[in-house]
Amino acid sequence: MGIRYYAYAFDGNLTDQALADPFSFLSDDPLADAWGFDHGATIATPTFEQTVPHRDMLYLDKAWRQLQCLTAPAEPGLIARRAYRMFEGSVDMNGMGWDPWVRTLTPPEVLAVAGDLEHISDEDVELRLRELRFFGRDFDDEFGVVVNYLRQARTFTANLAAEGRGMVYMIG
């Protein structure tokens, strides 16, 4: 099915718990949450409607990799954008698949990420995607997908920042 990106919000007063045990804030079946089917279903017809409120969950599908590259340092030795903290990470491959990457972002970190995401324009996305030659299909389609998910990430983090919330994300 592929490696995907899921983020779940938590209230600021739960920051210590989220730092100590980030897995307790993740769903046992995030794909079911994102695609709208019953948890643990082996055969299901997805509704493709997220079942967790958008205020509480962000699903970036497989576009996390493009967003990671967009916010990563352009060259080794350069400093990453603050928004990179939201997309950084990769799974650990093993013989049976992979172990996910999980990170907690505290409310102050979310505030910094949200502010930085506001400064990434569609033109920045286009330039970086062309520079990286990061498109396996039609460029316009790829660009549209990445911009759509960037906007969702921007909205999600802005709302969290406004409410003093943090997030736990998983790449896996």
Accessible surface in RSA format (square Angstrom, percent):
REM  Atomic radii and reference values for relative SASA: ProtOr
REM  Chains: A
REM  Algorithm: Lee & Richards
REM  Probe-radius: 1.40
REM  Slices: 20
REM RES _ NUM      All-atoms   Total-Side   Main-Chain    Non-polar    All polar
REM                ABS   REL    ABS   REL    ABS   REL    ABS   REL    ABS   REL
RES MET A   1   148.90  77.1  93.00  61.5  55.90 133.1  69.48  59.1  79.42 105.2
RES GLY A   2    30.39  37.5   0.00   N/A  30.39  37.5  20.75  57.0   9.64  21.6
RES ILE A   3    43.62  24.8  37.20  27.7   6.42  15.5  37.20  26.8   6.42  17.4
RES ARG A   4    14.72   6.2  14.72   7.5   0.00   0.0   2.22   3.0  12.50   7.6
RES TYR A   5     0.00   0.0   0.00   0.0   0.00   0.0   0.00   0.0   0.00   0.0
RES TYR A   6     8.86   4.1   8.86   5.0   0.00   0.0   1.99   1.5   6.87   8.5
RES ALA A   7     0.00   0.0   0.00   0.0   0.00   0.0   0.00   0.0   0.00   0.0
RES TYR A   8    16.60   7.7  16.60   9.4   0.00   0.0  16.60  12.5   0.00   0.0
RES ALA A   9    14.71  13.5   0.00   0.0  14.71  33.5   0.00   0.0  14.71  39.0
RES PHE A  10     4.63   2.3   0.29   0.2   4.35  11.3   4.63   2.8   0.00   0.0
RES ASP A  11    66.99  46.9  65.67  65.4   1.32   3.1  13.88  32.7  53.12  53.0
RES GLY A  12    26.68  32.9   0.00   N/A  26.68  32.9  12.36  33.9  14.31  32.1
RES ASN A  13   134.37  92.7  91.30  88.2  43.06 103.7  49.00 117.9  85.37  82.5
RES LEU A  14    67.36  37.5  66.12  47.3   1.24   3.1  67.36  47.3   0.00   0.0
RES THR A  15    23.50  16.7  23.15  23.5   0.35   0.8  21.79  29.3   1.72   2.6
RES ASP A  16   119.27  83.5 112.45 111.9   6.82  16.1  39.59  93.2  79.68  79.5
RES GLN A  17    90.30  50.5  82.05  60.0   8.25  19.6  33.16  70.6  57.14  43.3
RES ALA A  18     0.00   0.0   0.00   0.0   0.00   0.0   0.00   0.0   0.00   0.0
RES LEU A  19    95.97  53.4  73.15  52.3  22.81  57.4  73.54  51.6  22.43  60.4
RES ALA A  20    88.23  81.1  48.64  75.1  39.58  90.0  59.53  83.8  28.70  76.0
RES ASP A  21    67.20  47.1  65.75  65.4   1.45   3.4  21.60  50.8  45.60  45.5
RES PRO A  22    27.50  20.0  27.50  25.1   0.00   0.0  27.50  22.7   0.00   0.0
RES PHE A  23   117.74  58.9 107.71  66.7  10.03  26.1 107.95  65.4   9.78  28.0
RES SER A  24    60.57  51.2  19.85  26.5  40.72  93.8  31.76  67.6  28.81  40.4
RES PHE A  25    34.18  17.1  19.61  12.1  14.58  37.9  25.32  15.4   8.86  25.4
RES LEU A  26    22.97  12.8   5.06   3.6  17.91  45.0   5.91   4.2  17.05  45.9
RES SER A  27    26.37  22.3   6.45   8.6  19.92  45.9  16.21  34.5  10.16  14.2
RES ASP A  28   128.70  90.2  86.00  85.6  42.70 101.0  52.25 123.0  76.45  76.2
RES ASP A  29    28.19  19.7  26.52  26.4   1.67   4.0   8.59  20.2  19.61  19.6
RES PRO A  30    16.84  12.3  16.84  15.3   0.00   0.0  16.84  13.9   0.00   0.0
RES LEU A  31    28.22  15.7  28.10  20.1   0.12   0.3  28.10  19.7   0.12   0.3
RES ALA A  32     0.16   0.1   0.00   0.0   0.16   0.4   0.07   0.1   0.09   0.2
RES ASP A  33     6.87   4.8   6.86   6.8   0.02   0.0   0.02   0.0   6.86   6.8
RES ALA A  34     6.92   6.4   0.00   0.0   6.92  15.7   0.00   0.0   6.92  18.3
RES TRP A  35    52.34  21.0  52.34  25.3   0.00   0.0  46.06  24.6   6.27  10.2
RES GLY A  36     8.64  10.7   0.00   N/A   8.64  10.7   0.94   2.6   7.70  17.3
RES PHE A  37    39.65  19.8  25.74  15.9  13.91  36.2  35.22  21.4   4.43  12.7
RES ASP A  38   116.16  81.4 108.99 108.5   7.17  17.0  27.04  63.6  89.13  88.9
RES HIS A  39    86.28  47.2  61.28  42.6  25.00  63.9  49.56  51.1  36.72  42.7
RES GLY A  40    60.83  75.0   0.00   N/A  60.83  75.0  40.04 109.9  20.79  46.6
RES ALA A  41    40.37  37.1   9.13  14.1  31.23  71.1  20.12  28.3  20.24  53.6
RES THR A  42   137.47  97.8  98.65 100.0  38.82  92.5  79.35 106.6  58.12  87.9
RES ILE A  43   164.49  93.6 139.79 104.1  24.69  59.5 143.68 103.5  20.81  56.5
RES ALA A  44    45.12  41.5  10.66  16.5  34.46  78.4  19.26  27.1  25.86  68.5
RES THR A  45   122.60  87.2 104.20 105.6  18.40  43.9  69.10  92.8  53.50  80.9
RES PRO A  46    35.80  26.1  26.08  23.8   9.73  35.4  26.08  21.5   9.73  60.4
RES THR A  47    85.08  60.5  62.57  63.4  22.52  53.7  67.08  90.1  18.00  27.2
RES PHE A  48   131.67  65.9 108.78  67.4  22.89  59.6 109.70  66.5  21.97  62.9
RES GLU A  49   122.70  70.4 120.95  91.5   1.75   4.2  43.48  84.1  79.22  64.7
RES GLN A  50    35.55  19.9  10.73   7.8  24.82  59.1   4.29   9.1  31.26  23.7
RES THR A  51    85.49  60.8  52.12  52.8  33.37  79.5  53.56  71.9  31.93  48.3
RES VAL A  52    30.51  20.1  28.48  25.8   2.03   4.9  29.99  26.1   0.52   1.4
RES PRO A  53    82.21  59.9  70.23  64.0  11.97  43.5  82.06  67.7   0.15   0.9
RES HIS A  54   129.03  70.5 120.21  83.6   8.82  22.6  86.31  89.0  42.72  49.7
RES ARG A  55   116.30  48.8 108.30  55.2   8.01  19.1  54.26  74.2  62.04  37.6
RES ASP A  56    34.50  24.2  34.02  33.9   0.49   1.2  13.19  31.0  21.31  21.3
RES MET A  57     1.61   0.8   0.00   0.0   1.61   3.8   0.00   0.0   1.61   2.1
RES LEU A  58     7.49   4.2   6.56   4.7   0.93   2.3   7.49   5.3   0.00   0.0
RES TYR A  59    25.31  11.8  22.15  12.6   3.16   8.2  22.09  16.6   3.22   4.0
RES LEU A  60     0.00   0.0   0.00   0.0   0.00   0.0   0.00   0.0   0.00   0.0
RES ASP A  61    37.69  26.4  37.69  37.5   0.00   0.0   0.54   1.3  37.16  37.1
RES LYS A  62    97.67  47.7  91.91  56.4   5.76  13.7  52.03  46.8  45.64  48.6
RES ALA A  63     5.15   4.7   1.05   1.6   4.10   9.3   2.57   3.6   2.58   6.8
RES TRP A  64    21.72   8.7  21.72  10.5   0.00   0.0  19.32  10.3   2.41   3.9
RES ARG A  65   105.36  44.2 105.36  53.7   0.00   0.0  25.98  35.5  79.38  48.1
RES GLN A  66    20.01  11.2  19.87  14.5   0.14   0.3   0.00   0.0  20.01  15.2
RES LEU A  67     0.02   0.0   0.02   0.0   0.00   0.0   0.02   0.0   0.00   0.0
RES GLN A  68    12.44   7.0  12.44   9.1   0.00   0.0   3.36   7.1   9.08   6.9
RES CYS A  69    17.99  13.6  16.12  18.0   1.86   4.4   3.06   7.7  14.93  16.1
RES LEU A  70    13.47   7.5   4.93   3.5   8.54  21.5   5.14   3.6   8.33  22.4
RES THR A  71     0.05   0.0   0.05   0.0   0.00   0.0   0.05   0.1   0.00   0.0
RES ALA A  72    24.14  22.2  17.25  26.6   6.89  15.7  17.25  24.3   6.89  18.3
RES PRO A  73    45.71  33.3  30.31  27.6  15.40  56.0  33.49  27.7  12.22  75.9
RES ALA A  74    64.75  59.5  38.55  59.5  26.21  59.6  38.55  54.3  26.21  69.4
RES GLU A  75   108.99  62.6 106.70  80.7   2.29   5.5  26.41  51.1  82.57  67.4
RES PRO A  76   140.40 102.3 109.49  99.8  30.91 112.4 120.95  99.9  19.45 120.9
RES GLY A  77    83.87 103.4   0.00   N/A  83.87 103.4  42.40 116.4  41.47  92.9
RES LEU A  78    99.13  55.2  87.02  62.3  12.10  30.4  88.52  62.2  10.61  28.6
RES ILE A  79   165.61  94.2 139.71 104.1  25.90  62.4 144.41 104.0  21.21  57.5
RES ALA A  80    30.55  28.1  16.13  24.9  14.42  32.8  16.17  22.8  14.38  38.1
RES ARG A  81    83.58  35.1  70.27  35.8  13.31  31.7  36.80  50.3  46.78  28.4
RES ARG A  82   137.49  57.7 126.13  64.3  11.36  27.0  61.74  84.4  75.75  45.9
RES ALA A  83     0.00   0.0   0.00   0.0   0.00   0.0   0.00   0.0   0.00   0.0
RES TYR A  84    44.02  20.6  44.02  25.0   0.00   0.0  14.90  11.2  29.12  35.9
RES ARG A  85    89.04  37.4  86.72  44.2   2.32   5.5  35.87  49.0  53.17  32.2
RES MET A  86     0.00   0.0   0.00   0.0   0.00   0.0   0.00   0.0   0.00   0.0
RES PHE A  87     0.01   0.0   0.01   0.0   0.00   0.0   0.01   0.0   0.00   0.0
RES GLU A  88    52.30  30.0  52.30  39.6   0.00   0.0   4.91   9.5  47.39  38.7
RES GLY A  89     9.91  12.2   0.00   N/A   9.91  12.2   7.03  19.3   2.88   6.4
RES SER A  90    70.20  59.3  64.84  86.5   5.36  12.3  32.34  68.9  37.87  53.1
RES VAL A  91    19.51  12.8   7.74   7.0  11.77  28.4   7.74   6.7  11.77  31.9
RES ASP A  92    98.77  69.2  94.90  94.5   3.87   9.2  21.70  51.1  77.07  76.9
RES MET A  93   133.70  69.2 103.87  68.7  29.82  71.0 100.12  85.1  33.58  44.5
RES ASN A  94    69.56  48.0  46.11  44.6  23.45  56.5  42.54 102.4  27.02  26.1
RES GLY A  95    85.25 105.1   0.00   N/A  85.25 105.1  43.25 118.7  42.00  94.1
RES MET A  96   188.46  97.6 152.92 101.2  35.54  84.6 128.85 109.5  59.61  79.0
RES GLY A  97    26.53  32.7   0.00   N/A  26.53  32.7  23.54  64.6   2.98   6.7
RES TRP A  98    90.77  36.4  68.17  33.0  22.60  53.1  59.70  31.8  31.07  50.4
RES ASP A  99    74.45  52.1  74.24  73.9   0.21   0.5  17.42  41.0  57.02  56.9
RES PRO A 100    52.72  38.4  36.07  32.9  16.64  60.5  36.07  29.8  16.64 103.4
RES TRP A 101    77.47  31.1  73.03  35.3   4.43  10.4  77.47  41.3   0.00   0.0
RES VAL A 102    31.94  21.0   5.09   4.6  26.85  64.7   5.09   4.4  26.85  72.8
RES ARG A 103    36.18  15.2  31.62  16.1   4.56  10.9  10.48  14.3  25.71  15.6
RES THR A 104    12.28   8.7   4.00   4.1   8.28  19.7   3.39   4.6   8.89  13.4
RES LEU A 105     0.17   0.1   0.17   0.1   0.00   0.0   0.17   0.1   0.00   0.0
RES THR A 106    25.55  18.2  25.55  25.9   0.00   0.0  20.45  27.5   5.10   7.7
RES PRO A 107    25.49  18.6  22.28  20.3   3.22  11.7  22.84  18.9   2.66  16.5
RES PRO A 108    94.93  69.2  84.99  77.5   9.94  36.1  88.77  73.3   6.16  38.3
RES GLU A 109    49.83  28.6  45.83  34.7   4.00   9.5  30.30  58.6  19.53  15.9
RES VAL A 110     0.08   0.1   0.00   0.0   0.08   0.2   0.08   0.1   0.00   0.0
RES LEU A 111   112.89  62.9 110.08  78.8   2.81   7.1 110.08  77.3   2.81   7.6
RES ALA A 112    34.41  31.6  28.73  44.3   5.68  12.9  34.13  48.1   0.28   0.7
RES VAL A 113     1.84   1.2   1.84   1.7   0.00   0.0   1.84   1.6   0.00   0.0
RES ALA A 114     6.94   6.4   6.28   9.7   0.65   1.5   6.57   9.3   0.37   1.0
RES GLY A 115    29.09  35.9   0.00   N/A  29.09  35.9  28.34  77.8   0.75   1.7
RES ASP A 116     9.37   6.6   9.37   9.3   0.00   0.0   0.05   0.1   9.32   9.3
RES LEU A 117     0.00   0.0   0.00   0.0   0.00   0.0   0.00   0.0   0.00   0.0
RES GLU A 118    99.76  57.3  75.82  57.4  23.95  57.0  34.30  66.4  65.46  53.4
RES HIS A 119   130.84  71.5 109.55  76.1  21.29  54.5  69.86  72.0  60.98  71.0
RES ILE A 120     3.16   1.8   1.12   0.8   2.04   4.9   1.16   0.8   2.00   5.4
RES SER A 121    43.84  37.0  34.76  46.4   9.08  20.9  39.11  83.3   4.73   6.6
RES ASP A 122    44.33  31.0  40.70  40.5   3.63   8.6  14.46  34.0  29.87  29.8
RES GLU A 123   113.86  65.4 111.65  84.5   2.21   5.3  58.19 112.5  55.68  45.5
RES ASP A 124    53.83  37.7  49.70  49.5   4.13   9.8  13.62  32.1  40.21  40.1
RES VAL A 125     0.11   0.1   0.11   0.1   0.00   0.0   0.11   0.1   0.00   0.0
RES GLU A 126    61.78  35.5  61.78  46.7   0.00   0.0   7.87  15.2  53.91  44.0
RES LEU A 127   124.94  69.6 121.52  86.9   3.41   8.6 121.63  85.4   3.31   8.9
RES ARG A 128    29.55  12.4  28.05  14.3   1.49   3.6  19.56  26.7   9.99   6.1
RES LEU A 129     1.02   0.6   1.02   0.7   0.00   0.0   1.02   0.7   0.00   0.0
RES ARG A 130   114.94  48.3 106.83  54.5   8.11  19.3  45.12  61.7  69.82  42.3
RES GLU A 131   106.16  60.9  78.95  59.7  27.21  64.8  45.85  88.7  60.31  49.2
RES LEU A 132    65.17  36.3  41.15  29.4  24.02  60.4  44.88  31.5  20.30  54.6
RES ARG A 133   190.01  79.8 169.70  86.5  20.31  48.4  58.57  80.0 131.44  79.7
RES PHE A 134    56.05  28.0  50.99  31.6   5.06  13.2  56.05  34.0   0.00   0.0
RES PHE A 135    74.56  37.3  52.81  32.7  21.75  56.6  54.23  32.9  20.33  58.2
RES GLY A 136    87.84 108.3   0.00   N/A  87.84 108.3  44.08 121.0  43.76  98.0
RES ARG A 137   130.07  54.6 112.75  57.5  17.32  41.2  59.92  81.9  70.15  42.5
RES ASP A 138    83.77  58.7  67.70  67.4  16.08  38.0  32.55  76.6  51.22  51.1
RES PHE A 139    24.36  12.2  19.39  12.0   4.97  12.9  19.39  11.8   4.97  14.2
RES ASP A 140   103.38  72.4  94.54  94.1   8.84  20.9  27.13  63.9  76.24  76.0
RES ASP A 141    82.10  57.5  75.12  74.8   6.98  16.5  16.93  39.9  65.16  65.0
RES GLU A 142     7.84   4.5   7.84   5.9   0.00   0.0   0.13   0.3   7.71   6.3
RES PHE A 143    47.84  23.9  47.84  29.6   0.00   0.0  47.84  29.0   0.00   0.0
RES GLY A 144    36.30  44.8   0.00   N/A  36.30  44.8  30.73  84.3   5.57  12.5
RES VAL A 145    50.13  33.0  46.30  41.9   3.83   9.2  49.37  42.9   0.76   2.1
RES VAL A 146     0.16   0.1   0.16   0.1   0.00   0.0   0.16   0.1   0.00   0.0
RES VAL A 147     7.46   4.9   7.46   6.7   0.00   0.0   7.46   6.5   0.00   0.0
RES ASN A 148    73.35  50.6  71.41  69.0   1.93   4.7  17.89  43.0  55.46  53.6
RES TYR A 149    35.76  16.7  35.76  20.3   0.00   0.0  11.01   8.3  24.75  30.5
RES LEU A 150     0.35   0.2   0.35   0.2   0.00   0.0   0.35   0.2   0.00   0.0
RES ARG A 151   118.03  49.6 116.82  59.5   1.22   2.9  42.50  58.1  75.53  45.8
RES GLN A 152    68.11  38.1  61.97  45.3   6.14  14.6  31.65  67.4  36.45  27.6
RES ALA A 153     0.00   0.0   0.00   0.0   0.00   0.0   0.00   0.0   0.00   0.0
RES ARG A 154    42.93  18.0  42.66  21.7   0.26   0.6  17.73  24.2  25.19  15.3
RES THR A 155    80.94  57.6  76.18  77.2   4.76  11.3  53.20  71.5  27.73  41.9
RES PHE A 156     8.26   4.1   4.55   2.8   3.72   9.7   7.91   4.8   0.36   1.0
RES THR A 157     0.15   0.1   0.15   0.2   0.00   0.0   0.15   0.2   0.00   0.0
RES ALA A 158    39.23  36.1  32.44  50.1   6.79  15.5  34.72  48.9   4.52  12.0
RES ASN A 159    67.02  46.2  65.43  63.2   1.59   3.8   8.77  21.1  58.25  56.3
RES LEU A 160     0.98   0.5   0.98   0.7   0.00   0.0   0.98   0.7   0.00   0.0
RES ALA A 161    23.23  21.4   6.22   9.6  17.01  38.7   8.07  11.4  15.16  40.2
RES ALA A 162    91.20  83.9  46.14  71.2  45.06 102.5  58.84  82.9  32.36  85.7
RES GLU A 163    86.23  49.5  53.85  40.7  32.38  77.1  38.76  75.0  47.47  38.8
RES GLY A 164    36.52  45.0   0.00   N/A  36.52  45.0  28.81  79.1   7.70  17.3
RES ARG A 165    17.02   7.1  16.94   8.6   0.08   0.2   4.03   5.5  12.99   7.9
RES GLY A 166     0.00   0.0   0.00   N/A   0.00   0.0   0.00   0.0   0.00   0.0
RES MET A 167     0.08   0.0   0.08   0.1   0.00   0.0   0.00   0.0   0.08   0.1
RES VAL A 168     0.00   0.0   0.00   0.0   0.00   0.0   0.00   0.0   0.00   0.0
RES TYR A 169     0.00   0.0   0.00   0.0   0.00   0.0   0.00   0.0   0.00   0.0
RES MET A 170    23.16  12.0  23.16  15.3   0.00   0.0  13.97  11.9   9.19  12.2
RES ILE A 171     0.00   0.0   0.00   0.0   0.00   0.0   0.00   0.0   0.00   0.0
RES GLY A 172    14.29  17.6   0.00   N/A  14.29  17.6   9.62  26.4   4.67  10.5
END  Absolute sums over single chains surface
CHAIN  1 A     9136.1       7135.3       2000.9       5160.2       3976.0
END  Absolute sums over all chains
TOTAL          9136.1       7135.3       2000.9       5160.2       3976.0
